[in-house]
Amino acid sequence: MPEVPGILRYSATCEIGLAPVVITVRGVADREALDAQDAVEVPMIARLLSSAAAAVFGLAWLAGPARADTDDALCGAEGFACHQVAVSASPLPAPTGPHPVGRVDVQLGDEEQAVMVSAWYPAAEAGMPTSYIPASGPDADIRIAGQAATWLHSPVSAAAAIGATAPAAENPPADTTLGRLPVLLMSPGLGTPRWILSGLAADLASRGWAVVVADHTGESPAVEFPSGRVVLGDPPVMTDAYMRDRLAARVADARTVLDRLDELPVIGDLIDPGRIAMLGHSYGGYTAVSMAAADRRIRAAVVLDGSAGWHDGSSVERDGLDRPVMLVGYGAMVDASWISFGHHTPGPFTVAMVRGGEHYTPTDLPHLGGPRELCGTLAPDRAAAVTRGLVADFLAHAVLGRPATGAVWPEVEWSAPMA
């Protein structure tokens, strides 16, 4: 299988739950190899951005001056009119639930622990689609897309994301007929932006969930705050000290969001504090299970191709969790930390392996033109349908108490059934 240059992958077969799976340990082997790839891709991204920028600046509303830091909303809720940045169709499949979807982008927390989030929710009515990238204007849209594409080694993704619409309206009223809403917190992977999980977030919102996706400022490629300030991140370094520091920062971000859910515009009064779960992709998955271990308000966790530890025998890896956890692996491998977790966890633990997938399959990257070595060979729309179905079914069962639908996905191999 092709590999991103500079990435090592060690594999071994072992048993987790009821079926043998192949585990993998990944690590950066050669920084120079990645720098060489950047030397090719960065100029390519610049060329793509120049053509995309011409279209966006020619058709979109231009952002006004930066505003005071006291404004908490970025898109909607008296923030910037981000829908005016969107000039092209959404690259993502439409949400499959019965409800139209809204999104509001807001800062939670103070300056010492400020977290930018996108809150997706079932809306009372459809409305003007907001921008795919939460951005106050074309200049920020282009800057954020270009930085993310460089980090993801996917030049064409920048052009696909710039000026695109999201599968959600900007700041419509929530559907209050649903009563209090169950909540799903989402954490993206190391070095990836919150908007890379938009397709899954929108789909779950269309099924009646409030989905709050956080950016982890400092490691996210670029994050815009309500003042119009764009904070560029520092590329991750795979050292033990860095990874431990980032996990602590991520858990702190998640706790800030969890503590301030009632401050969310539009849906703050509709949040159900007794029905909260957390999902993460890659290192976001480790964030999700670590947050669940630290805070019992998290009733279940979903890990999309992530780990239960980082080379240091974490307490989660050693002890597991007493609440439901679903791991979805893409391809034929999962991280080695799940071996210990699977042996020791007292709570329900389900493992689903999606054939034909790769590490970024459950994100939006396949729909943004990401390469096969990152996104797999499964068709993007089919990959999205599988991930959405697996996650929605698990959450409905684990958090809402509904029976599993029994949906059959031919691409999925289970190592343990949902009881």
Sequence and secondary structure as in RCSB ss.txt:
>XXXX:A:sequence
MPEVPGILRYSATCEIGLAPVVITVRGVADREALDAQDAVEVPMIARLLSSAAAAVFGLAWLAGPARADTDDALC
GAEGFACHQVAVSASPLPAPTGPHPVGRVDVQLGDEEQAVMVSAWYPAAEAGMPTSYIPASGPDADIRIAGQAAT
WLHSPVSAAAAIGATAPAAENPPADTTLGRLPVLLMSPGLGTPRWILSGLAADLASRGWAVVVADHTGESPAVEF
PSGRVVLGDPPVMTDAYMRDRLAARVADARTVLDRLDELPVIGDLIDPGRIAMLGHSYGGYTAVSMAAADRRIRA
AVVLDGSAGWHDGSSVERDGLDRPVMLVGYGAMVDASWISFGHHTPGPFTVAMVRGGEHYTPTDLPHLGGPRELC
GTLAPDRAAAVTRGLVADFLAHAVLGRPATGAVWPEVEWSAPMA
>XXXX:A:secstr
    TTEEEEEEEEEETTEEEEEEEEEE  HHHHHHHHHHHHHHHHHHHHHHHHHHHHHS        TT  EEE
STTSB GGGG  B  SS    SSS EEEEEEEES GGG EEEEEEEEBSS   EEESS  SSHHHHHHHHHHHHH
HHT HHHHHHHTTBEEEEEES  B GGG SEEEEEEE  TT  GGGGHHHHHHHHHTT EEEEE  TTTSSEEE 
TTS EEE       HHHHHHHHHHHHHHHHHHHHTGGGSTTTGGGEEEEEEEEEEETHHHHHHHHHHHH TTEEE
EEEES  S  SS  HHHHH  SS EEEEEESSEEETHHHHHHHH  S EEEEEETT  TTTTSSGGGGT  HHHH
 SS HHHHHHHHHHHHHHHHHHHTT         TTEEESS   
